[in-house]
Amino acid sequence: MFLWGTATAAYQIEGAVAEDGRGVSIWDTFSHEPGRTRDGHTGDVACDHYHRWPEDIALMSGLGVNAYRFSIAWPRVQPTGTGEANPKGLDFYERLVDGLLDAGITPAPTLFHWDLPQALQDRGGWMNRDTSQFFAEYAAIVADRLSDRVKMWITLNEPFIHMAYGYGLGVHAPGQALLLDALPVAHHQLLGHGLAVQALRASGAEQVLITNNCTPVWPGSDSEADRAAADAYDTLHNRLFNDPVLLGTYPDLSAYGVEMDVRDGDLDVISAPLDGLGVNYYNPTRIGAPTDDGLPFTDLGITGYPTTAFGWPVVPDGLRELLVGLRDRYGAALPPIHITENGCSAKDTLDDQDRIAFLDGHLAALDQARADGVDVRGYFVWSLLDNFEWAEGYHQRFGLVQVDFDTQRRTPRASYAWLRSRLSPDAS
Ligand code: FCB
C-alpha cells in the first residue's frame, strides 16, 4: 500500500513544554534567547497539539490520508536525556498512536527532530560521541513501549540541516557557528542512527528508515571552479549522509581539512540495512565558487522560477531529478524511498492556490520518477498544520490547515479539499 500522509514535528506543534514532566530541550533554550527567532517566537504553546491531538487526527481522517509522520520529543521521554523513562511522556505518544490506529492511520514516528534534551547539550550535544549511545538507549525505551503497535520507524530527521544550521551556522538551536568544525556532528548523529537501528530491531521493529534532506546541486556555470564547488556542496549536503548509510563509506573530506573520529566498526553499525530511505525535498541548490567566508562553496540562489512565501524556488522537476539521481548513484544499494517531507509556505489565505499548484507539480514529478522506475512507497506533505517554523517562528505557514494562534482554531484550506479529492476522487 502506498503511504499518503502528512508530516509534523514535536517542537513545532505540541506546546505543553512544561507538562507531565517534560524536560527542557535545546529549542526551548534557543527560542527564549533574544534575537534568535523572528519576533522572539517560541514553541511554548505552538499548535497545542499535546491537548488537541484528537481534533488533529480527525483532520487527518477527513483528509483521507493513511499515514502520519510525527516526531517524539526526547525530553518528554527522558527529561535529561539519560536514565529513567518518564512514563507520562510515553503515555502521550501511546495515546496518539492508539488514536491513529483507531482511525486507520499508520503511525510513522521520527525519534529525533532536533529537540535534544538541554542536559545533553550541556555535555556537548552531538559534538560529543556519547550522545550516539544515549540516543540508542532512548530509542530502546520508546520501542519497548510502542513497537507492538508501531511498525515503521524513522531514526533521525535531516542530520545535515541539524548539523549545518544548528552547529555550522548557528541559525538553529543549539546556535553554534563552527562552520566546518561542526563535521563531527555528522558522524555522531549517523552513529546514533546505526545504534538506534540495532535497538529498534531488537524490539522487533519491522521497518526502519532515516530521513535525509536531499537537494539536486546545480553548478552556477560550467567553469571549473563552479563545478568543483558544486561537487563539494553535493558531498557535504547529500553524500556525507547517504553514502555511509547506503554504502558503508564516507566520501573523501580531506580537502576540507577536518577529520572525523571514525573508529573501527562504526561504519558497519551505520550501514546496517534499512527498509527505506526517507527523503525530504524542498528545492535544488545552485552553487558557485567559494568566497572567503570559510566555506568551500557559495550558495548563489536560483532565479527564473516562482518562489514560495519563504522565498524558496519552486522547481517541481527537481524532485524527479533528485529521485532519478539517487537511483543512478546508488543502484541496487538504494532501498525503497519515502518522500517524508515536501510542501511549501504560502500567504496566509484559505484559498491557497499557490500551494495547490506546488503540490500538483510535485506529485506529477513523483509520478514521472516512478514511471522512470524509481521505487517510491510513500509521500508525506509538510505540513498538516501551520506551525512553529524554527527561526521564522509563526511567520511561515506550511499548513494544509490554517491555525489561528490566538484561538487555536483550525480551518482547512483549499489545498486540503484539493488533496482529499486527489487521494480519493470518489469520496469528494
Ligand atoms: C524541514 C524540516 C521541517 C520543516 C520544513 C519546512 O527542513 O524538517 O521541520 O521546518 O523544513
Boltz pocket constraint, residues with backbone or C-beta under 6 A from the ligand:
constraints:
  - pocket:
      binder: B
      contacts: [[A, 9], [A, 12], [A, 157], [A, 158], [A, 161], [A, 213], [A, 280], [A, 341], [A, 382], [A, 388], [A, 389], [A, 390], [A, 398]]
      max_distance: 6.0
